[in-house]
Amino acid sequence: MVPRIADKSLLPVADKVLVGERLSFEDGMALYRSSDLLTVGYLANVVRERLNGNKTYFNVNRHINPTDVCVAACKLCAFGKQARNPTAYTMSLEQVWHTAGVGYSEEVSEFHIVGGLHPQLGIDWFANMFRGLKERFPAVHLKALTMVEIGYLARRERISIRETLQRLRDAGVDSLPGGGAEIFSERVRRIICDHKIDGNEWIETARTAHNLGLKSNATMLYGHIETDEDRVDHLLRLRALQDDTGGFQTYIPLAFHPENTPMSHLPMTSGFQDIKAIAIARLLLDNFPHIKAYWIMMTPKIAQVAQRFGADDIDGTVVEEKIYHDAGAKTPQALRRHQLLRLIREAGREPTERDTLYRKVSRDEALLTLAV
């Protein structure tokens, strides 16, 4: 039964959603302009349950950030540092491998690896890092390097994006995370991240990765100087690429954390905005199988609520997240598996442990097996 819709401008959107019709740019604008969060959330939940039932996915993963040295100076970032900064760090290969092994158990199914654009670390260094990780942890999936990092390595090595991805894939990279997309609007990118690849380059790098058989995630950074039009355009460009390649697994909206950045004068996003971002993404990205409520970014409590507003994934154990915490995040840097199970059950959903490719993880006396 459809609840009473307070905002009558959403009636045409509701009609489309309930019959499974694709939403337009104008529909996306109506959703962003509406303050009727309960209706937007109800419709998003309809789509969420249509696709994934009562399941909420999570995984046991570990984040590794090999370096915070970065040649870019993005106004949105509190993580990257110039090489001359006395607080900057760069791990040796041995330190990366050691970090991966700290607290490692056979429950860990993924290493999530991203970092800065280091002027002295070339593709051979990264390839050796990945080979070393695969030798030491052969069962662990390597989700590594954003489209921005791929683009930087290709330019640094003076080789194509395709060759860069092929060499990293051959060294052990299994899939790519979705970071660095920020917002595709060129007007906004010139202000917040003009040192990065542009939106078209991000899209084409993702396209190349997908065509090589590498799955990836996708993100959007919101809550800074972008407009509603920018947000809808960003989502529809992701949707169009997914129509072409089918290579995206999960979309993750990322709220801008202004603390310790050159844009620290901007306010934090509210829980209302965070939940609305989840719900609208679920409605517009009809060809994305999963929408993630990243608990590190939006707090565990908001991530719980989001499971009724379109999200079907809550991320994983994470372990030592640096990028958002450098920007002032007050959330924990890790959650234990049993804590994730509790969060999901408290939200009224069925916890479903997965690997990076969304294959169900079954456990037998702490031994991890993958049921395809």
N, C-alpha and C positions, 0 to 999 in steps of 0.2 A: 504494500500500500504506500503510495507516494504521500509524504507529509504535505501540509499546507505550505505553499511557496510564498514567502513574504515579499520577495522581490519579483515582480511580474515580468521584468526584463529577462528573467531566467527561464520563463516558460518554454520558449522555442528551444533553448539548450536542453532542457529536461526532456522534451519530446524526442530530440535526436538521440540522447544518451539511452533512453529506455528502449529504443528500437535498434540500437547499435549503429547509428549513423555517425559518420566522421564529422567532427566539429571544425568550423572555419576560423579564420583569423578574427572575424567579427565576434564569433562566439567566445573566443579566448578573451577578447577585450571586455565583453559583457561579464565574464567570470571575474576578471581582475577588478573591474569597477564596482562590483557588487559587494556589499557588506553582509549579505545573507550567508554567513559561513555554514550554517546548519544545512541549508539546501545544497550548497556546493559540496559539502562533505558527504551528505546523503548520496548524491549522484556519484561521487568518486567511490564511495563504498560499494555501490551497485556494480561498478566496473571492476573494482578490486576483487569482489567475491565471485564475479562472473569468471575472472581469469584464474584466481588462486584459492578460491574457497575460503576456508577458515585458517589456512596455514600462514604462519609468519616465519620467515627464513632467517637463519643466523649461521655464522661459521666460527671456527676457532682459528684466528689469524694473528699475525704479528706484523707490526709496522717497522720498517727499517728505513732510516733517512741517512744515507752514507755521508752526505755533506750538506752544510748550509751556505757554502760559498757560492755566490751567484753573480754573474756579470750583469744581470738585469737589476733595475732599481724600481720595481713596481710599487706604486703608491698603495696598493691593496695588501702588501705583504709585510709581515713582521718576522718572517722566518729567514729570508735570504740576507746574507752579509757580504760585503766586499772582502776580498782575500786579505787585505791589510788590517781588517778589524781584529783586534786581539782576542775577541771572544769567538771568532769563527772556528769551525772544526772541519776536518776531513778525515774520515776513517781510512786506515790501511785496509787492504784486502783481508788480512788476518783479523782485524777488528770487526769487519763486517761479518765474517764467518763466525767469529766468537759471539757477537751480538745475536745472530740468528739462533745460536745454540743455547743461549742463556734461558733457562727455564723451559727448554724444548721438551716436548713429549710427543708421542705418536698421535696425540689428539690434534696437533697443529696441521692444518691442511693447506695454509696459504701464507706466503710472505708478500706483503704489500710494500713495494720499494719505489720511493720517489725522493728527489732531493733538488739541490740548486743546480744552476747551469755553470759548472766549474770550468774555468778557462784552461785547466791543465789535464783534465781527465778525458781521455779520448775513448773511442769505441772499443779499442783493445782492452782497456782497463775494465770497462763494464762487461765485456764478453768474458774476461777472466773471472770477474766476480760471479757472474751467473754460472759459469762452469763449475766453479768451486762450491757454490751452494748446491748445485745438482749432485755433485759427487758426495757431498756430506749429508744431504737431505733429499734423496732421490724421489721420495713420495710427495714432497711438498710442491704445490703449484706456485710458480713465480709470476705474480701480477706486478709488472714492473715498467716504469718510465711513462710519463705522460706524453701526449702528442707534442707538447712544447719541448720536452727533453729530446724526443726523437728528432724534431726539426732542428734543434741546436746542434746535435751530434752530426746530423747530415751536413749542415753548413760547415761545421768545424773540420770535418773529414773531406769535404768537397766531393761527396758522393750523393746519390739519389736517396730519397726517402725510402724507396722500395729496397734498395741494397742495404740501407741501415737496418731496416726491420728484418730483412732476411738474415743478416749476420747475427743480430741479437736473438732472433728465434732459434737459429741453429746453435747458439750458445746456451739456450735453456729457457728463454722467456716464453711463457705459456699464454699470457694475455696481457692486456694493458688496462690501467686504471683510467678514470675519466676526467682527471683534474686538468687545469690549465685552460679549459674552455672559457671560463669567466663569463663574459657576455659577448655575443658576436657583433654587436653594434660597433662599427668602426669609430663613430664619434666618441663613444664611451671608452673604447680601448685606447684611443690616443691619449686619454687623460689618466687612466688607472694602470695600464700595462703596455705602454707603447714599445717596450723592449722585447715583447714576445711576438711569436708568429701571429698573423691576423686570423680572423674568424674563418675565412675561406681556406687558409692553409691548415687550420685545425681540422676542418671538415675533410679536406682531401687527404690528410695524413691518416685520419680514421678510416677513410674509404680504402686506402691502400692496405692498411693493416687487415681490415676485414677481407679484402680480396686475397690476401695471403693466408687466410684461415685463422687469423688471430682475433678472438673476441675482445671486446672492450666495454667499458662503462662510459657514461656521459654525465656531465654535470652542468650546472648553471650557478654562477655566483650572483646573488641578489641582495638588495638592501643597501645599496650605495648610491650611485647617481643615475642609475638606469631608469627608464620609463616603463610603463606597462606595455607600450608598443614594442620596446626592446625585448622584454621578456617573452611576449607571444612570438615574435619573430624568431628568437633563439630556439624556442621549443619546436616550432614548425620546421625549422631547418634541420634539427635533429630528426624529426619525424620523417622528413623527405629522404634523408640519408638512410634511415632504417628501412624505408620502402625499397631502396635500391640494393642494400647489402644484407640486411637482417643480422648485422654483426654486433649490435648493441644488446647487452644483457640486462643492464640495470641503469636507471636514471637516478641521480642523487642531487637534489637541490641543496645548495650550500649557502647558508646565511653569512653575510659579511661580518667579520669581527673587527671593529675599527681600532681597538686598543693597541698601542705600540706601533701603529702605522702612521704614515703622513696624513691619513684621513681620519685621525682620531677624534675630530670634531663632530663626526657623524654619529647619530644614535644607534644603539643596538636594535636589531629587529625584535619584534614582540612574538610571543607564542602564537597569537592570532595570525600574524604574517607567515610564520613558519608552517603552521598547519595548512593555511590556505595555499602556500606554494606546493605542498605535497598534493593536495586535492586537485588543483588545477592541472598539474603535471599528469596525474593519473587520467584525467579527462581528455587532455589534448594528445598525449602520447599513447594512442590506442594500439600501436604496434610494438610497444616496449613490454616485454613480459613482466618486468618487475620495477617497482618504485621503492627506493630505500629511504627510510628515516634514519639518518646518521646520528646516533645518540651522542657522539662526541660533540657535534655541532649544536644540536638542539636540546640537549639534556635528556637523560633517560626518561623522565616523566613526559615530556612533550613527544618523544619518540613513541611512547606507549599510546598516547592519545591518537597519534598519527595512524596507528594501525586500524582505526575506525574511520579514517579520512583519506583512504587511498593507498597507504603504504602497505607492503606485504613483506618487507625486509627491515631488519633493525641493525644490520652490520654484524660485527663480531666482537671478539675479546680485545682486539686491537693491540694492546700492550705498548706503552711508551709512544703515544702520539705527540709530535712536536709542533707541527705547523700551526694548528689552531690554538694550542696552549701558549705558543709564543705571542699570539695575538690576544691573549687574555682569557681564553676559555677557562671556566672554573669547574668543568666536568672532570671526573676521574680520567686518568690516562690509560686505564684498563678496567675491564670487568671480567670476572670469572664466568666460566660456562654456566654454573648453577645460578648465577645472578641473572644472566640473560634468560634462562629458562623461567625464572620467577617473574621477570618483567613481562615476558610474553604471555604467560598464563594469567597474570593479574589483568592484562588487557583483554582477556577473554578469547585469546587466540591459541591455536595449536602450534607449539614450538616444533620446527622442522629444521634439523641441522643439515647443512648442505656443504658441498665443496664449491670452489669458485665458479664452476660451470653449472651450478644448480642441480647437481646429482645428489641424491639423498645419501647422507652419511649414516651408516648403521654401526652400532658399537657392540662388541662382544668382548667382555672382560678387558676393557680399555684398549682393545686393538681396533683400529679404524679400518673399515672396509667400505668400498664404494659400490652402492647398488645403482647401476645405470637405469 
